[in-house]
């Protein structure tokens, strides 16, 4: 017993340990506060919570579930990227390989797919909860705007991911969706007051051509895997930070 | 005039220098943003050419809707019973899917949202707001059909006149 204690003491007194774990287990309020404040991962969380914010029926944890799904989607998405090549000649076959040949590939792909569907659902439910509890009202009104941007980003992530399997469903769904862009006023070649042609309008910039092809697949891939998630992470940081600055979780102010 | 003023006469002030620097950065930022926008509009496309040769008028039978160039160019070449040739773009005017030709029913049907078009390209049923587009069609020096997808028309009063129709192109086999 003494030997164990001696080894523990030796380890916890080492410079390596003390540089990593600066304080012991907190035993007072100040220590608990410092633990949260001084940790890069924990500091996103508020130091103190109002008891009302913990009541499940005040929030149903919908925002938290959405953030958790985003984390699942990031991890599974990065893993899928190890086997998927956004090439029109390969994409569909890679998707089939993931489903039938890669160990746990089917599981990862389905986890990614169902989490994506669930995230769209929880974002909408979260928005409904915020609306019905009046949590969009001042001083939280700007965070509602950030939330709307995150809703749009979630839908764009969902839409850009839809093309990647490169099957008939994906191809025609994205053909239809991007043609709606062509019907936008002024900047779309099919819209009212159009100033652009089929080879220089907003749809052309989005899909990199006049029809869905290699450029479109690559653009949607980069948007889906890099550009949109980066913007979403930044806006999520602002969103969570503002929750705290505007008075904390769901309770009357 | 003090010595400091004499010293600074004819020199650029700190405020002016910083202003110039910031203006330069602003110009660079705007130019970079414009270049980035331009970057997303490719100059070279790896797509089927918009102008293509579609064989000879004699290759087509009267009253036939030819699907020879549908897969490669998304175009139907049609010869009416009177022998006039015209080309229809196989691109649904609703949201851009490719309709299919049903020879037994004599119409085009879009698989995405179910629009039916007549052999003339007019909407018979479904959500498409306007008829299918006719494409410019002409003969080159060797008597071959040349179809230009950049020039298109679907208004009934205009689409039955050149360059959107080749009246009795001869060789009405």
Interface residues (C-beta under 8 A of the other chain):
Chain A: X172 X175 X176 X179 X180 X182 X199 X200 X204 X205 X208 X209 X210 X211 X213 X214 X215
Chain B: X37 X40 X41 X42 X45 X46 X47 X95 X96 X97 X111 X112
